[in-house]
Amino acid sequence: MSTAPFKVGDIVQLVSGGPKMTVSEVSAQNVGFSFLGKVSCQWFAGNKLEHGFFPADSLVKVDAEKKG
């Protein structure tokens, strides 16, 4: 059985581009060998905190910017 490809705190982006987002929740639904769950993400649009749910297949993990 496949596990969720992301975990809370991962930095992700839509496959098609867009802002970097932080995974805030993973709603798991395994069917056979496929993960079909939804991933809840948060991001800032200016000073406003936004959130949304996305199919896991529509997201890719990206490297977090290193500080310091």
N, C-alpha and C positions, 0 to 999 in steps of 0.2 A: 504494500500500500504506500502511496506517495504521501509525503508530509508537506506542510505549507512551505512555500518557497521563501517566505519572508517572516520576520519576527518583529515584535514591538520594538521601536527605536531605529529600525533600518531606514536609511535614506533611499527613496525611490523616485522614479520619474516615469511619466507615461511613455510608452514606446514611441509615440508620435511627437514627443517633446513636452515642453511646458515647464512649470516650476518644480524645483526639488521639493519633495514632500516627506514627512515623517510618518511612518506606520504607527498608528495608535491602537489598532485592534485587528486581529485576524479571525474571521468567522469561518471555521473549518467545515468543509463538506467533502469527504473523500468518497468517490464512487469508483469502485474497482481500483485501478492503479493511477487514477487521475485526481488531482486536487482541483475542486471546482468552487472553492470558497470565494468570499469577497474580502477585500482588504480595505479597512478604514484608514484614511490618511488625513493629515493636517498640514497646512501651509499658510504662509502669510502673503496677502495681497496688499502691499503697502503696510499699513499698521493694523489691518483687519485680519483676524484669524479665520481661515476658511477650513471646511472639512468636506469630505465626500467618500463614497464607497466605490471601489473599482474592482473589476474582475482581475484576478491575479495574473492572467495571461496578458493584460494590457499594461503591466508595469515591469520595469527593469530596475535592479539595484544599482545605485551609483555610489561612488566614493564620497564620503563626507569631506568637506574642506578642512584641512588641517590648520589649526590656529597655533600661533606662537612662533 
